[in-house]
């Protein structure tokens, strides 16, 4: 089956007009989750934030939606799959801890960016 991806990241829309061939919708979902994780990682590395409303839509060639993958669900599914023998409160705790770790890492990246810009400003001021 041929599936296309439409990525919505806030006001940005990215469309894959040609699509990919998949043996099943589950394979297409896995690819959509990987796309979401990759784009989220790129956004965080650049000091940005991942919006709660960011989604990857798996569609047919005409744009009819087969399924939707949220960025948050893709990240959490990768790092704490549901369906294990652990109870829900343990999974929630693990996911909350992971979200906090991502938040702290993002804050660290943002602080490094600010420090770098301050250093650049100081060096430019010395040149003038």
TORTITI-850546 format. One record per residue (C-alpha): residue number from 1; x, y, z. Coordinates in steps of 0.25 Angstrom, whole numbers. Each point is the difference from the previous one (the first is absolute). Example, Ala and Ser with C-alpha at 12.3 -4.5 7.8 and 13.67 -1.06 7.14 Angstrom:
REM residues 2
+-----+-------+-------+-------+
|  nr |  east | north |    up |
+-----+-------+-------+-------+
|   1 |    49 |   -18 |    31 |
|   2 |     6 |    14 |    -2 |
+-----+-------+-------+-------+
This chain:
REM residues 128
+-----+-------+-------+-------+
|  nr |  east | north |    up |
+-----+-------+-------+-------+
|   1 |     0 |     0 |     0 |
|   2 |     5 |    14 |    -3 |
|   3 |     0 |    10 |    11 |
|   4 |     3 |    15 |     0 |
|   5 |     4 |     8 |    13 |
|   6 |    -5 |    14 |     4 |
|   7 |     8 |     6 |    11 |
|   8 |    -7 |    11 |     8 |
|   9 |    10 |     8 |     9 |
|  10 |    -8 |    12 |     5 |
|  11 |    -1 |     9 |   -12 |
|  12 |     9 |    -8 |    -8 |
|  13 |    -5 |   -11 |    -9 |
|  14 |     9 |   -10 |    -7 |
|  15 |    -6 |    -9 |   -11 |
|  16 |     6 |   -13 |    -6 |
|  17 |    -7 |     0 |   -14 |
|  18 |     6 |   -13 |    -5 |
|  19 |    -2 |    -9 |    12 |
|  20 |     6 |   -13 |     3 |
|  21 |    -4 |   -15 |    -2 |
|  22 |    -3 |    -7 |    13 |
|  23 |    -5 |   -15 |     2 |
|  24 |   -10 |     5 |    11 |
|  25 |    -5 |    12 |     7 |
|  26 |     7 |    -4 |    12 |
|  27 |    13 |     1 |    -8 |
|  28 |    -4 |    14 |    -4 |
|  29 |    -3 |     4 |    14 |
|  30 |    14 |    -5 |     4 |
|  31 |     6 |     9 |   -11 |
|  32 |    -9 |    12 |     5 |
|  33 |     4 |    -2 |    14 |
|  34 |    15 |     0 |    -4 |
|  35 |    -2 |    13 |    -8 |
|  36 |    -7 |     7 |    12 |
|  37 |    12 |    -5 |     9 |
|  38 |    10 |     5 |   -10 |
|  39 |    -6 |    14 |    -2 |
|  40 |    -2 |     1 |    15 |
|  41 |    15 |    -3 |     2 |
|  42 |     4 |    10 |   -11 |
|  43 |    -9 |    11 |     6 |
|  44 |     5 |    -2 |    14 |
|  45 |    15 |     0 |    -4 |
|  46 |    -3 |    13 |    -7 |
|  47 |    -5 |     6 |    14 |
|  48 |   -15 |    -1 |    -4 |
|  49 |   -12 |    -6 |     7 |
|  50 |    -9 |   -11 |    -5 |
|  51 |   -14 |     4 |    -1 |
|  52 |   -11 |    -8 |     7 |
|  53 |    -8 |     1 |   -13 |
|  54 |    11 |    -5 |    -9 |
|  55 |    -5 |   -12 |    -9 |
|  56 |     4 |    -9 |   -11 |
|  57 |   -12 |    -4 |    -9 |
|  58 |     1 |   -13 |    -8 |
|  59 |    -9 |     2 |   -12 |
|  60 |    -3 |    -6 |   -14 |
|  61 |     5 |     7 |   -13 |
|  62 |   -13 |     9 |     1 |
|  63 |     2 |     5 |    14 |
|  64 |   -10 |    -9 |     7 |
|  65 |     6 |    -3 |    14 |
|  66 |     2 |   -14 |     4 |
|  67 |     6 |     3 |    14 |
|  68 |     6 |    11 |     8 |
|  69 |    13 |    -1 |     9 |
|  70 |     2 |    11 |    10 |
|  71 |    15 |     3 |     2 |
|  72 |    -2 |    -2 |    15 |
|  73 |    -6 |   -14 |    -2 |
|  74 |    11 |    -3 |    -9 |
|  75 |    11 |     4 |    10 |
|  76 |    -7 |    -7 |    12 |
|  77 |    -3 |   -13 |    -8 |
|  78 |    15 |    -1 |    -3 |
|  79 |     5 |     2 |    14 |
|  80 |   -11 |    -7 |     8 |
|  81 |    -9 |    -9 |    -8 |
|  82 |   -14 |    -3 |     5 |
|  83 |    -4 |   -14 |     2 |
|  84 |    11 |    -5 |     9 |
|  85 |    -2 |    -7 |    13 |
|  86 |     2 |    13 |     8 |
|  87 |   -12 |     7 |     5 |
|  88 |    -5 |    13 |    -5 |
|  89 |     5 |     8 |    11 |
|  90 |    14 |    -5 |    -3 |
|  91 |    -1 |     3 |   -14 |
|  92 |    -5 |    14 |     3 |
|  93 |    11 |     3 |    10 |
|  94 |    10 |    -5 |   -11 |
|  95 |    -6 |     9 |   -11 |
|  96 |     0 |    12 |    10 |
|  97 |    14 |    -2 |     3 |
|  98 |     4 |    -1 |   -14 |
|  99 |    -8 |    13 |    -3 |
| 100 |     7 |     7 |    11 |
| 101 |    14 |    -5 |    -5 |
| 102 |    -4 |     5 |   -14 |
| 103 |    -4 |    13 |     6 |
| 104 |    13 |     2 |     8 |
| 105 |     8 |    -4 |   -13 |
| 106 |    -7 |    11 |    -8 |
| 107 |     2 |    10 |    11 |
| 108 |    15 |    -3 |     0 |
| 109 |     0 |     1 |   -15 |
| 110 |    -7 |    13 |     0 |
| 111 |    10 |     5 |    11 |
| 112 |    12 |    -4 |    -9 |
| 113 |    -6 |     8 |   -11 |
| 114 |    -2 |    12 |     8 |
| 115 |    14 |    -1 |     6 |
| 116 |     6 |    -1 |   -14 |
| 117 |    -8 |    12 |    -5 |
| 118 |     5 |     8 |    12 |
| 119 |    14 |    -4 |    -3 |
| 120 |    -1 |     4 |   -14 |
| 121 |    -6 |    14 |     4 |
| 122 |    11 |     2 |     9 |
| 123 |    11 |    -3 |   -11 |
| 124 |    -7 |     9 |   -10 |
| 125 |     0 |    11 |    11 |
| 126 |    15 |    -2 |     1 |
| 127 |     2 |     2 |   -15 |
| 128 |    -8 |    13 |     0 |
+-----+-------+-------+-------+
